[in-house]
Amino acid sequence: MIELDKERLYAYLKETYEKNHPKSKAFYERAKKSLIGGGSHNLRLIDPFPFYDVSSRDAEITDKDGITYIDFWQGHFANILGHNPDIVCEALEDLFRNRQGLETGFPGLYQTELAEVIRRQTGAEKIRFTTSGTLASMYCILLSKSFTGRDIVLKVGGGWHGAQPYALKGITSMGTGGLELMESAGLSAHIESSIVMTRFNDVEDLEDKFQRFGDRLACLIVEPFLGAGGFIFGRKDYIQRARELTEHHGTILIFDEVISGFRFHARGVQSLYGIVPDLSLFGKAIGGGMPASAVAGRGDILSLCDSSAPVDKRVKFEGGTFSAHPASMTAGVVFLNHLIKNEEKIYNKIGKLGETARAGIEKTFQGYGFNVRCTGGDQKILPQSSLVGVNFLHDHIDRITSPEQVWNPAQCDPVMREKIFKLAMLNEGFNIFHGYGAVSYAHSEQNIQASLDAVDRVAQLFLQYKK
Ligand SMILES: Cc1ncc(COP(=O)(O)O)c(C=O)c1O
């Protein structure tokens, strides 16, 4: 890796950003007076301050200072059709015009329809909806503990399942290069010992953990496509072995498909592996831009949250004022049906553009001597993928295969990825995330080419700060 004077480079990027965003800066000062850190989601509160969006449409987003960006964050990767697609907005407009769509406190018609769509596409026996991926992952784990009568959760290092007690271990390493620490204060001590960590894509480690803890493991929770941990596909033999071991030991296999569900085709990524987990959780895309998540899977496990379940086994996954919110269910039905109907067209386009971005970014940076490698694609699993991760590697590393590498400063530079490259691209008019992000159907070939031209300018800028 070419050594850069990162401090000076970042100072320059910040100065440019601040100069271009006087209105956002002023609004940030106001926001901070009422909101912790100026907002309610830390990832959105970038340094030195966030830009405040005033409109977002298709591939673009415009901020208070009148700057328009091509956006690859796209609603935390949920917006497969881009921002505010007509198809969803019009359905919601109709709903509200008819004085429907706000919470009523009744079951409504649309959740049944959305459950039918998800069941048809994923093969799940039963569904229950809630409002966030975080809650869905917590309920999956409670269901597993009740069903098996066991206490230990086997979790993958680098896996992000939301901030709920049973998933707050080993996520980003907190700068240590290891993925085994608790990552939140406020948890009871026994939680730490009830989460056992295993390494992603490491069959040997998985076998070892099952040998040591097998008959005490309630569940293995894993993203078959690791999202925040680096956009890495599970290897086929790893996912297969996870299924064999969980089956053999009577452990519940949970696939977290909050990112991967409906992202690569109009199904779960699980179908690419031909593996059926016991439970899955879906979120992001299934609400079509509105808050919704689902626990989907085996009827005998999910029935433990039914009011008819034996009291000592019953899981209190039964409430939620806004569970299966009518507007979310409507948006989800319209959105998923659109993805299904136009599956070939949509996924071919976004997958192809993702491939173009990955190849172009690597070629551009490598042309200037930077050891940059992209993640998000894996020809062995999927010919084309619309998610693009970018990593700045040290010279002795030639590719990224694990989340331990993604967060290890001795192998790969997270500061370059998450801060410096991000701000440099923002100054060029591109909002990227985890090095690039998600291509949506609203992005054009020209958008991708323009982003690659910007990468070229950014690489040249970086060279001016060579040590
Ligand atoms: C794989 C995965 N699981 C769970 C979650 C949590 O979902 P939510 O943010 O809806 O609570 C996320 C959020 O990014 C995620 O990426």
PDBQT file of the ligand as one rigid body, heavy atoms in Angstrom, charges set to zero:
ROOT
HETATM    1  C1  LIG A 501     -27.748  -8.590   8.288  1.00  0.00    +0.000 C 
HETATM    2  C2  LIG A 501     -28.506  -7.649   9.168  1.00  0.00    +0.000 A 
HETATM    3  N1  LIG A 501     -29.274  -8.152  10.147  1.00  0.00    +0.000 NA
HETATM    4  C3  LIG A 501     -29.995  -7.360  10.971  1.00  0.00    +0.000 A 
HETATM    5  C4  LIG A 501     -29.944  -5.994  10.834  1.00  0.00    +0.000 A 
HETATM    6  C5  LIG A 501     -30.747  -5.109  11.749  1.00  0.00    +0.000 C 
HETATM    7  O1  LIG A 501     -31.848  -4.635  11.059  1.00  0.00    +0.000 OA
HETATM    8  P1  LIG A 501     -32.545  -3.260  11.496  1.00  0.00    +0.000 P 
HETATM    9  O2  LIG A 501     -31.585  -2.166  11.220  1.00  0.00    +0.000 OA
HETATM   10  O3  LIG A 501     -33.786  -3.206  10.637  1.00  0.00    +0.000 OA
HETATM   11  O4  LIG A 501     -32.897  -3.392  12.931  1.00  0.00    +0.000 OA
HETATM   12  C6  LIG A 501     -29.173  -5.423   9.816  1.00  0.00    +0.000 A 
HETATM   13  C7  LIG A 501     -29.127  -3.962   9.642  1.00  0.00    +0.000 C 
HETATM   14  O5  LIG A 501     -28.362  -3.410   8.928  1.00  0.00    +0.000 OA
HETATM   15  C8  LIG A 501     -28.426  -6.276   8.973  1.00  0.00    +0.000 A 
HETATM   16  O6  LIG A 501     -27.634  -5.780   8.016  1.00  0.00    +0.000 OA
ENDROOT
TORSDOF 0
